[in-house]
Structures are given as structure tokens and as C-alpha cells.
């Protein structure tokens, strides 16, 4: 994993004058990924107890990483792409649960407006890039052009080819500007996607997740595979490589993504010291209004 870690660690090393981590071997308290004892996707399913135990430890580390990003003025972009129902949203939600929304925010843009369709393609994404001390988690991103827009015919072949030319340069610009750019592709099998789609159809609380585009992705499985492979060929660059997540097992995928993200950005533990609560002010004779003058919600549970 040392080779994987170094790709982003090198981008952050030596940035002390700009608010980045130290330039030597990195901080002593960065998260080290546990060694793999089996190829991805071959482990037995995790129990809820095991999953929550691992997740609790990782979320503590995420809070440390967040404080390091805020204190050192780092700018982090994490892109989540992949098949429909591959588990991107669940992974983002799991990560963001441990983070301060003022530091880490989720970017999930709707379909472009008529005006946005006439802009430079990357223009509507630029305002959502992080400032110093911020993390932006992109639930899909500018890669829509190489995926759904290409397959569904929302972009012309010329626009897609221009994206392949422009995207690597755009991302190199971001990296040169000091942004730590991490890209995850969630890979799910045909059979597992089918199972998840069926589960969404049967569950009224999840049915909203199935859009017409999602259903089209089932009938165009091979086209999406071809689009993904070509996208990787142009955009899997050394400055911002793609990291593939084996996502048939949602629990393991979430844990693996968090531990991998922690391994990419060297950080130190800046957890504040325990805080002592000050005593309440003494009673000054203030009489509060009667409770029957307030409207309470019913106690139904």
C-alpha cells in the first residue's frame, strides 16, 4: 500500500509554508491501513457488531483528519463515481456522519439548467470546490459527461472527446493549485445491482432512489462498461488516479474507502483537550412563562 499512499502524500508533503503537512516522512499519527489477508471481494460478510466496531474507530480518525484539514488550511476534494446502486451515497453518508458540515460538505448537483448547458462544461462545478480548511465530497461530478451524458446521448461525440482532452488538464490545474484530489470508482456486479434494484422497488422508503436513468442503466450495462473503460483510459492520471472500490459488500466497501482515504492524507491528532463545563449562572429570580402557553408536539411514542 506504500505506493498507493505516496501518490497523494507527495502532493501534500513539503507544503508547510502553505498550510500543508510536514515534508519528511509524514506525521506520526496518520492512519495506516491494515494488511490485506485476502483479495478484494473474497472476505466473509461482516456482522453488524464487527462493522460498527471497525466503523467507530475509523470515524474517530476521520474527526482527527478533519481537524488537521481545518487547522492546516488544506483543500480536499473526494469524488465518488460508479454504477447506479453501487453504494456511493451510503459511503458518503457514513463518512459525513463523523464530520462537521461546516468543514466537510456533500456536493450533489441536479441536472444542469438551460443556462448551465451553455456554460463552459466545468463552470458549474468550480463554485463548489473547497476553500482552505474544507473538504468537498462530490456525489457524482464532472464525470457525468463521460458516463450518463455519453451513454444517454445528452452530449455529442465532439463534446465527449473534448471532455477527454480537457478533464486531465482541469484536474492537473486543481492539483497545482494545492487541492488534494481523490477519485473513487465504486464497482458492483451485474447480479448485485439487480438485487439492490429489486430491494428498492419493494421498499417504499427507497423507491425514490430509482430514477428513469437508473432503469436505463440496467438495459445499457455494456454501454456503461465501455464508457467507464474509455473514461479511465483518458483520466486515470498520475496526479489524480482512479481508485476502484469493490462494492458488492456495502459494509466492507465503506470501511475500505474510509481507511484508504485516511491513508492518503498524512495527519496528526489535533483533538482539543477535554473541556470543563462552566457552572450555570445563579438564579436571579427570573420566572419563566407558564408551560401551558407553549405549543408542544404530541407524545405519541
C-alpha positions in Angstrom: 0.0 0.0 0.0 3.0 2.3 0.3 2.9 3.0 -3.4 -0.8 3.9 -3.2 -0.3 6.2 -0.3 2.6 8.1 -1.8 0.6 9.4 -4.8 -1.3 11.9 -2.6 1.2 12.1 0.2 3.7 13.6 -2.2 1.2 16.2 -3.2 0.8 17.3 0.5 4.4 16.8 1.6 6.6 19.9 1.8 3.7 22.3 1.8 4.4 23.6 5.3 4.6 27.2 4.1 1.1 26.9 2.5 -0.5 25.2 5.4 0.2 21.6 4.4 1.6 18.7 6.4 5.3 18.3 7.2 7.7 17.4 4.4 9.6 14.5 5.9 8.0 11.1 6.3 4.7 12.5 7.3 3.1 12.9 10.8 3.4 10.1 13.3 -0.3 9.7 13.9 -1.6 9.1 10.3 -3.9 6.2 9.7 -2.1 3.0 8.5 -4.3 0.6 6.5 -4.4 -2.9 8.0 -2.7 -5.5 5.8 -5.0 -7.4 3.4 -5.2 -11.1 4.1 -7.4 -11.9 1.0 -8.1 -10.4 -2.4 -10.9 -7.7 -2.5 -14.4 -9.1 -2.5 -13.4 -12.6 -1.1 -14.0 -11.9 2.6 -16.9 -13.4 4.5 -19.7 -10.9 5.3 -19.2 -8.7 8.4 -21.6 -8.9 11.3 -23.2 -5.7 12.4 -21.2 -5.9 15.6 -17.9 -6.2 13.7 -18.9 -3.5 11.3 -19.8 -1.0 13.9 -16.7 -1.7 15.9 -14.5 -1.0 12.9 -16.5 2.0 11.9 -16.3 3.6 15.3 -12.5 3.5 15.2 -12.4 4.9 11.7 -14.8 7.7 12.5 -12.6 8.8 15.3 -9.8 9.0 12.8 -12.0 10.9 10.4 -12.6 13.5 13.0 -8.8 13.8 13.6 -8.3 14.2 9.8 -11.0 16.9 9.7 -9.3 18.9 12.4 -6.0 18.6 10.6 -7.5 19.8 7.4 -9.1 22.7 9.1 -6.1 23.7 11.1 -3.6 23.4 8.3 -5.8 25.0 5.7 -5.8 22.0 3.3 -8.3 21.8 0.4 -9.7 18.3 -0.2 -11.9 17.0 -3.0 -13.2 13.4 -2.9 -15.1 12.3 -6.0 -17.5 9.3 -5.7 -18.4 7.7 -9.1 -19.6 4.3 -10.2 -22.6 2.2 -11.2 -26.1 3.1 -10.1 -26.8 1.4 -6.8 -23.1 0.7 -6.2 -23.2 2.3 -2.8 -21.7 5.7 -3.4 -24.4 7.6 -1.4 -24.2 5.2 1.6 -20.4 5.6 1.7 -20.7 9.4 1.6 -23.3 9.4 4.3 -21.2 7.2 6.5 -18.2 9.5 6.1 -20.1 12.7 6.6 -21.8 11.4 9.8 -18.5 11.9 11.7 -17.7 15.3 10.2 -18.6 18.9 10.8 -20.8 20.1 7.9 -19.1 23.5 8.2 -15.9 21.8 7.2 -17.0 18.8 5.1 -19.9 19.3 2.7 -21.6 17.0 0.2 -21.9 18.3 -3.3 -24.7 16.5 -5.2 -25.8 18.7 -8.1 -29.1 18.3 -10.0 -29.3 18.2 -13.8 -27.9 21.3 -15.4 -30.3 24.2 -16.2 -30.7 25.6 -19.7 -28.3 28.4 -18.8 -25.7 26.0 -17.3 -25.8 23.9 -20.5 -24.4 26.9 -22.4 -21.5 27.5 -20.0 -18.0 26.1 -20.1 -18.6 22.5 -19.0 -16.6 22.6 -15.7 -18.0 26.0 -14.8 -20.9 24.9 -12.6 -18.6 22.6 -10.5 -16.0 25.3 -9.8 -18.0 27.2 -7.2 -18.3 24.0 -5.1 -14.6 23.5 -4.9 -13.3 23.8 -1.3 -11.6 26.8 0.2 -8.8 26.4 2.8 -9.7 24.1 5.6 -12.6 22.5 3.7 -13.5 19.0 2.4 -15.9 18.6 -0.6 -17.4 15.2 -1.1 -18.8 15.0 -4.7 -21.7 12.6 -5.1 -21.1 12.3 -8.8 -19.2 15.1 -10.5 -17.9 16.4 -13.8 -17.6 12.8 -14.9 -21.3 12.8 -15.8 -20.2 13.8 -19.2 -18.1 10.7 -19.7 -20.9 8.5 -18.2 -24.6 9.1 -18.3 -24.4 12.1 -20.8 -22.4 10.0 -23.3 -24.4 6.8 -22.9 -27.8 8.5 -23.0 -26.9 10.9 -25.8 -27.1 14.1 -23.7 -23.7 15.1 -25.0 -22.5 15.0 -28.6 -19.5 12.8 -29.5 -17.5 16.0 -30.0 -18.4 17.2 -26.5 -17.3 13.9 -25.1 -14.0 13.9 -26.9 -13.4 17.5 -25.7 -14.0 16.3 -22.2 -11.4 13.6 -22.5 -8.9 16.3 -23.6 -9.9 18.9 -21.0 -10.5 16.8 -17.9 -6.9 15.7 -17.3 -5.7 19.3 -17.7 -8.5 20.6 -15.5 -7.6 18.2 -12.7 -3.9 18.9 -13.0 -4.7 22.6 -12.6 -6.6 21.7 -9.4 -3.7 19.7 -8.0 -1.2 22.5 -8.9 -3.5 24.9 -7.0 -3.0 22.8 -3.9 -6.2 20.8 -3.9 -5.9 17.2 -2.8 -8.0 15.3 -5.4 -9.1 11.8 -4.6 -11.3 9.8 -7.1 -13.2 6.6 -6.2 -15.0 4.3 -8.6 -17.5 2.0 -7.0 -17.6 -1.3 -8.9 -20.7 -3.5 -8.4 -21.5 -6.8 -10.2 -24.5 -7.2 -12.5 -26.2 -9.6 -10.1 -25.7 -7.4 -7.1 -27.0 -4.3 -8.8 -30.1 -6.3 -9.9 -30.6 -7.4 -6.2 -30.3 -3.8 -5.0 -32.7 -2.5 -7.6 -35.3 -5.1 -6.7 -34.9 -4.2 -3.0 -35.5 -0.6 -3.8 -38.6 -1.4 -5.8 -40.0 -3.4 -2.8 -39.2 -0.8 -0.2 -41.3 2.4 -0.4 -38.8 4.3 1.6 -36.1 3.6 -1.1 -38.2 3.7 -4.2 -37.3 7.3 -4.8 -33.7 6.3 -5.4 -34.8 4.6 -8.7 -34.8 7.2 -11.4 -35.6 6.6 -15.1 -31.8 7.0 -15.7 -31.2 4.2 -13.2 -33.5 1.9 -15.0 -31.9 2.7 -18.3 -28.5 1.8 -16.8 -29.8 -1.8 -16.5 -30.6 -2.1 -20.2 -27.3 -0.4 -21.2 -24.9 -2.3 -18.9 -22.4 -3.0 -21.7 -22.5 0.6 -23.0 -21.8 1.9 -19.5 -18.9 -0.6 -19.2 -17.4 0.7 -22.4 -17.9 4.3 -21.3 -16.2 3.6 -18.0 -13.2 1.9 -19.6 -12.7 4.7 -22.1 -13.0 7.3 -19.3 -10.3 5.5 -17.3 -8.0 5.4 -20.3 -8.0 9.2 -20.6 -8.5 10.3 -16.9 -6.5 7.8 -14.8 -3.6 10.2 -14.5 -0.7 10.0 -12.0 -1.6 13.4 -10.5 -5.2 12.2 -9.8 -5.5 8.4 -10.2 -8.7 6.4 -10.0 -9.1 4.1 -7.0 -11.5 1.2 -7.6 -13.7 0.1 -4.7 -15.1 -3.5 -4.8 -18.6 -2.6 -3.6 -20.7 -5.8 -3.7 -20.3 -5.9 0.1 -21.5 -2.5 1.3 -20.1 -2.7 4.8 -16.6 -3.7 3.7 -16.7 -1.1 0.9 -17.4 1.7 3.3 -14.8 0.6 5.8 -12.2 0.2 3.0 -12.9 3.6 1.5 -12.6 5.4 4.8 -9.4 3.6 5.8 -7.9 4.2 2.3 -8.8 7.9 2.4 -7.2 8.2 5.8 -4.0 6.5 4.5 -3.7 9.0 1.6 -3.5 12.2 3.7 -0.9 12.4 6.4 -2.3 14.0 9.5 -1.7 14.5 13.2 -4.0 14.2 16.2 -5.1 17.8 17.0 -8.0 16.7 19.1 -8.7 19.5 21.6 -8.1 18.9 25.3 -11.2 17.8 27.4 -13.4 20.8 28.1 -14.7 21.6 31.6 -18.2 23.0 31.5 -18.6 26.3 33.4 -21.2 26.4 36.2 -24.6 27.8 35.4 -25.2 31.4 36.5 -27.0 31.7 39.8 -30.8 32.1 39.9 -31.6 35.8 39.6 -35.3 35.4 40.4 -36.4 35.2 36.8 -39.8 33.5 36.5 -40.4 31.7 33.2 -43.8 31.8 31.3 -46.2 29.0 32.1 -45.7 25.9 30.1 -49.3 25.8 29.0 -48.7 29.0 27.0 -46.4 27.0 24.7 -47.4 24.5 22.0 -45.8 21.1 22.4 -45.8 18.3 19.9 -47.9 15.2 20.9 -46.2 12.5 22.9 -47.1 9.6 20.7 -44.1 7.3 21.4 
